[in-house]
Amino acid sequence: MASGSELPVNESSVLKGHEGAVLAVRFNADGNYCLSCGKDRTLQLWNPHRGIHIKTYKSHGREVRDVHVTTDNAKLVSCGGDRQVFYWDVSSGRVIRKFRGHDSEVNSVKFNEYNSVVVSAGYDRSVRAFDCRSQSSEPIQIIDTFQDSVMSVHLTKTEIIAGCVDGTVRTFDIRIGRELVDQLGHPVNCISLSNDSNCVLASCLDSTLRLLDRSAGELLQEYKGHKCKSFKMDCCLTNTDAHVASGSEDGFIYFWDLVDASIVSSFRAHNSVVTSVSYHPKDSCMLTSSVDGTIKVWRK
């Protein structure tokens, strides 16, 4: 069993700037900055280590549900309740393009590793891919085999992986056009990849996290103790893949041992639902966001 002594369980600072619920917070690729988004229709750029707010991005007409930044920190993509996917220039704050095509709320967005394609997942039961290099705002690919709202999307070099309220995690091999479906039997509201990309962690609305082996589709482990019944909440693995982390609807954060699924640590982090957890790529540091309007930085 992995020791919990290295886990970031001590509150280091609080980032305040959003009005209303913060729906997501994300470290950038090197962990020096973070982006947040929320009910107030804005995106916020921070230096979480110094507790400094850097910039606000405004253009969305409704709540902003997700944000992702390119590996070179030059561009970002966001999505939300206004059905739009916005492609931004980070330094100027200008919207470069609005990608169209979803006919309902958009839940999740990601860049591919080359920062050339944006993939979005929506309430309209579809995943759509857009080319950042072309002038077109129309999708270059649409995947619409889902039976319900698509909540979460991740990318590998050759695959799109999506978690859906229909109880499935679906993997699409872009090269050969093959779809693999893992049936979890409970609505999936968030997925996360292990750092070695061999496993996918799925948060389900029966208050259970499920770890799947990606090659065999085998259920490796289940993690319980938190409350997750009706909210979209993030889950993640720590940067060593030794522990699993998730928020909870009662404001708690939970850490489990990856292998034996025992709760290594749990503590009250926020006054309301914890919407997001983001783990630093290298250090023992984590960000959390909440419906209570705050973002918190945690260290060991």
C-alpha positions as CSV (number, residue, x, y, z in Angstrom):
1,M,0.0,0.0,0.0
2,A,1.3,3.4,-1.0
3,S,1.9,5.9,1.9
4,G,-0.2,8.9,2.1
5,S,2.4,11.1,3.7
6,E,3.4,12.8,0.4
7,L,-0.2,13.8,-0.5
8,P,-1.2,17.5,-0.7
9,V,-3.6,17.6,2.2
10,N,-2.7,21.0,3.6
11,E,-4.4,24.2,2.3
12,S,-1.8,26.6,0.9
13,S,-3.9,29.4,-0.5
14,V,-7.3,30.4,-1.8
15,L,-7.9,32.0,-5.2
16,K,-10.9,34.3,-5.2
17,G,-12.2,36.0,-8.3
18,H,-15.2,34.2,-9.6
19,E,-18.7,35.2,-8.8
20,G,-20.7,32.1,-8.2
21,A,-19.8,28.4,-8.7
22,V,-16.4,27.5,-10.1
23,L,-17.0,24.6,-12.5
24,A,-13.4,23.6,-13.4
25,V,-9.8,24.4,-12.6
26,R,-6.9,23.1,-14.7
27,F,-3.1,23.3,-14.3
28,N,-1.3,24.1,-17.5
29,A,1.1,21.6,-19.0
30,D,4.1,22.5,-16.8
31,G,2.1,23.3,-13.7
32,N,3.2,26.9,-13.3
33,Y,-0.2,28.4,-14.1
34,C,-3.8,27.4,-14.0
35,L,-7.1,28.3,-15.6
36,S,-10.5,28.3,-14.1
37,C,-14.1,28.7,-15.4
38,G,-17.5,29.0,-14.0
39,K,-21.1,30.1,-13.7
40,D,-20.1,33.8,-14.1
41,R,-19.4,33.2,-17.8
42,T,-15.7,34.0,-17.4
43,L,-12.3,32.2,-17.6
44,Q,-9.6,33.2,-15.2
45,L,-5.8,32.8,-15.5
46,W,-3.8,32.5,-12.3
47,N,-0.4,31.9,-10.9
48,P,-1.6,29.6,-8.1
49,H,1.8,29.3,-6.5
50,R,1.9,33.0,-5.8
51,G,-1.8,33.4,-5.4
52,I,-2.0,36.0,-8.2
53,H,-4.8,36.6,-10.6
54,I,-3.4,37.4,-14.1
55,K,-6.2,37.8,-16.6
56,T,-9.9,37.4,-17.2
57,Y,-11.4,36.1,-20.5
58,K,-15.0,37.1,-21.3
59,S,-17.0,36.2,-24.4
60,H,-19.2,33.2,-23.4
61,G,-23.0,34.0,-23.1
62,R,-23.6,31.4,-20.4
63,E,-21.7,29.4,-17.8
64,V,-18.3,28.1,-18.9
65,R,-17.9,24.3,-18.1
66,D,-14.4,23.4,-19.2
67,V,-11.1,24.8,-20.4
68,H,-7.8,23.5,-21.8
69,V,-4.6,25.2,-22.7
70,T,-2.0,24.3,-25.3
71,T,1.3,22.8,-24.3
72,D,3.1,26.1,-25.3
73,N,0.6,28.2,-23.3
74,A,-0.2,30.3,-26.4
75,K,-3.9,29.3,-27.0
76,L,-6.8,28.0,-25.0
77,V,-10.1,26.4,-25.7
78,S,-13.3,26.7,-23.6
79,C,-16.9,25.5,-23.8
80,G,-20.2,25.8,-22.0
81,G,-23.9,26.4,-21.8
82,D,-24.0,28.7,-24.9
83,R,-23.3,25.7,-27.1
84,Q,-20.1,27.3,-28.3
85,V,-16.5,26.2,-28.4
86,F,-14.2,29.2,-28.2
87,Y,-10.5,29.2,-29.4
88,W,-8.6,32.0,-27.7
89,D,-5.3,33.8,-27.9
90,V,-3.9,33.6,-24.3
91,S,-1.9,36.8,-24.2
92,S,-4.3,39.2,-26.0
93,G,-7.5,37.6,-24.6
94,R,-9.0,37.7,-28.1
95,V,-11.3,35.0,-29.5
96,I,-9.6,33.6,-32.6
97,R,-12.5,31.4,-33.6
98,K,-15.9,30.1,-32.5
99,F,-16.3,26.5,-33.4
100,R,-19.9,25.6,-34.3
101,G,-21.9,22.4,-34.6
102,H,-23.2,21.4,-31.1
103,D,-26.9,22.0,-30.7
104,S,-26.9,21.9,-26.9
105,E,-24.5,22.6,-24.0
106,V,-20.9,21.5,-24.4
107,N,-19.5,19.7,-21.4
108,S,-15.8,19.0,-22.1
109,V,-12.9,20.2,-24.4
110,K,-9.4,19.1,-25.1
111,F,-6.5,19.9,-27.5
112,N,-4.6,17.1,-29.1
113,E,-0.9,16.9,-28.2
114,Y,0.1,18.8,-31.3
115,N,-2.3,21.7,-30.4
116,S,-3.8,21.4,-33.9
117,V,-7.1,19.8,-33.2
118,V,-9.8,20.6,-30.6
119,V,-12.2,17.8,-29.5
120,S,-15.5,18.7,-27.7
121,A,-18.1,16.6,-26.0
122,G,-21.7,17.7,-25.6
123,Y,-25.2,17.2,-24.2
124,D,-26.3,16.6,-27.8
125,R,-24.9,13.0,-27.6
126,S,-21.9,13.8,-29.8
127,V,-18.2,14.3,-29.8
128,R,-16.8,16.8,-32.4
129,A,-13.3,17.5,-33.7
130,F,-12.3,20.9,-35.1
131,D,-9.1,21.9,-37.0
132,C,-7.4,24.9,-35.3
133,R,-5.2,25.5,-38.4
134,S,-8.1,25.9,-40.9
135,Q,-10.3,29.0,-41.1
136,S,-13.4,26.8,-40.9
137,S,-15.6,26.8,-37.8
138,E,-17.3,23.6,-38.8
139,P,-16.2,20.2,-37.4
140,I,-13.8,17.9,-39.3
141,Q,-15.2,14.8,-37.6
142,I,-18.4,14.0,-35.7
143,I,-18.9,10.9,-33.5
144,D,-22.6,10.4,-32.6
145,T,-22.9,6.8,-31.5
146,F,-23.7,7.8,-27.9
147,Q,-27.1,7.2,-26.3
148,D,-27.0,10.2,-24.0
149,S,-25.0,13.3,-22.9
150,V,-21.2,13.0,-23.3
151,M,-19.7,14.4,-20.2
152,S,-15.9,14.0,-20.5
153,V,-13.3,13.6,-23.3
154,H,-9.6,12.7,-23.3
155,L,-7.1,12.2,-26.1
156,T,-4.1,10.0,-26.7
157,K,-1.9,10.1,-29.8
158,T,-4.3,7.9,-31.8
159,E,-7.6,7.8,-29.8
160,I,-10.5,9.8,-28.5
161,I,-11.8,8.5,-25.2
162,A,-15.2,9.7,-24.0
163,G,-17.4,9.1,-20.9
164,C,-21.1,9.2,-21.3
165,V,-24.3,9.3,-19.2
166,D,-25.4,6.1,-21.1
167,G,-23.0,4.3,-18.8
168,T,-20.2,3.7,-21.3
169,V,-16.6,4.7,-21.8
170,R,-16.0,4.7,-25.6
171,T,-12.6,4.6,-27.3
172,F,-12.3,5.6,-30.9
173,D,-9.2,4.7,-32.8
174,I,-8.8,7.6,-35.2
175,R,-6.4,5.7,-37.6
176,I,-8.6,2.7,-38.3
177,G,-12.1,4.1,-37.4
178,R,-12.7,1.4,-34.7
179,E,-14.9,2.0,-31.7
180,L,-14.5,0.0,-28.4
181,V,-17.2,0.2,-25.8
182,D,-16.8,-0.5,-22.1
183,Q,-20.2,-0.9,-20.3
184,L,-20.0,0.3,-16.7
185,G,-23.8,0.2,-16.1
186,H,-23.9,3.6,-14.3
187,P,-23.8,7.1,-15.8
188,V,-20.3,8.3,-16.3
189,N,-19.7,12.0,-15.4
190,C,-15.9,12.2,-15.7
191,I,-13.0,10.2,-17.0
192,S,-9.3,10.6,-16.4
193,L,-6.3,8.8,-17.8
194,S,-3.4,7.3,-15.8
195,N,-0.1,9.0,-16.5
196,D,1.1,5.9,-18.3
197,S,-2.1,5.9,-20.3
198,N,-2.7,2.2,-19.6
199,C,-5.8,2.8,-17.4
200,V,-8.9,5.0,-17.5
201,L,-10.5,6.2,-14.3
202,A,-14.3,6.8,-14.6
203,S,-16.4,8.6,-12.0
204,C,-19.9,7.2,-12.0
205,L,-23.1,8.7,-10.5
206,D,-23.5,5.7,-8.1
207,S,-20.8,7.3,-6.0
208,T,-18.2,5.0,-7.3
209,L,-15.0,5.5,-9.2
210,R,-14.0,2.6,-11.6
211,L,-10.5,1.9,-12.9
212,L,-10.4,0.1,-16.3
213,D,-7.5,-1.6,-18.0
214,R,-7.5,0.0,-21.4
215,S,-6.1,-2.8,-23.4
216,A,-8.3,-5.6,-22.0
217,G,-11.3,-3.5,-20.9
218,E,-11.0,-5.2,-17.5
219,L,-12.4,-3.6,-14.4
220,L,-9.4,-3.4,-12.1
221,Q,-10.7,-1.7,-9.0
222,E,-13.6,0.4,-7.5
223,Y,-13.2,3.3,-5.1
224,K,-16.0,4.3,-2.8
225,G,-16.8,6.6,0.2
226,H,-17.4,9.9,-1.5
227,K,-20.8,11.2,-2.6
228,C,-21.4,11.6,-6.3
229,K,-25.1,11.4,-7.3
230,S,-26.0,14.4,-9.5
231,F,-23.1,16.7,-10.1
232,K,-20.3,16.6,-12.7
233,M,-17.2,16.2,-10.6
234,D,-13.6,15.6,-11.6
235,C,-11.5,12.6,-10.7
236,C,-7.8,12.1,-11.3
237,L,-4.7,10.0,-10.5
238,T,-1.8,11.6,-8.7
239,N,1.3,12.2,-10.8
240,T,2.9,9.0,-9.6
241,D,-0.2,6.9,-10.3
242,A,0.0,5.7,-6.7
243,H,-3.3,7.3,-5.6
244,V,-6.7,8.2,-6.9
245,A,-8.3,11.6,-6.0
246,S,-11.8,12.9,-6.2
247,G,-14.1,15.6,-4.9
248,S,-17.4,14.9,-3.2
249,E,-20.8,16.6,-3.1
250,D,-20.4,17.2,0.6
251,G,-17.3,19.4,0.1
252,F,-14.8,16.6,0.9
253,I,-11.7,15.5,-1.0
254,Y,-10.8,11.8,-1.0
255,F,-7.6,10.0,-1.7
256,W,-7.5,6.2,-2.3
257,D,-4.7,3.8,-2.6
258,L,-4.7,2.8,-6.3
259,V,-4.1,-0.9,-5.7
260,D,-6.2,-1.8,-2.7
261,A,-8.7,1.0,-2.9
262,S,-8.4,1.9,0.8
263,I,-9.1,5.5,1.7
264,V,-5.7,7.0,2.6
265,S,-7.0,10.5,3.3
266,S,-10.3,12.4,3.3
267,F,-11.0,15.9,4.6
268,R,-13.4,18.8,4.2
269,A,-12.0,21.1,1.5
270,H,-15.0,23.3,0.6
271,N,-18.3,24.5,1.9
272,S,-20.2,23.0,-1.1
273,V,-19.8,20.5,-4.0
274,V,-16.2,20.0,-5.1
275,T,-16.4,20.3,-8.9
276,S,-12.8,19.9,-9.9
277,V,-9.5,18.4,-8.9
278,S,-6.3,19.0,-10.9
279,Y,-3.0,17.4,-9.9
280,H,0.4,19.1,-10.6
281,P,2.4,17.3,-13.3
282,K,5.5,16.9,-11.1
283,D,5.0,18.2,-7.5
284,S,2.9,17.2,-4.6
285,C,0.4,20.0,-5.2
286,M,-3.3,19.9,-6.2
287,L,-6.0,22.4,-7.1
288,T,-9.7,22.1,-6.2
289,S,-12.7,24.2,-7.2
290,S,-16.2,24.3,-5.8
291,V,-19.7,25.6,-6.1
292,D,-18.8,27.7,-3.1
293,G,-17.0,30.1,-5.5
294,T,-13.4,29.4,-4.4
295,I,-10.3,27.6,-5.8
296,K,-7.9,26.2,-3.3
297,V,-4.2,25.2,-3.6
298,W,-3.1,22.2,-1.6
299,R,0.4,21.0,-0.7
300,K,1.9,18.3,1.4
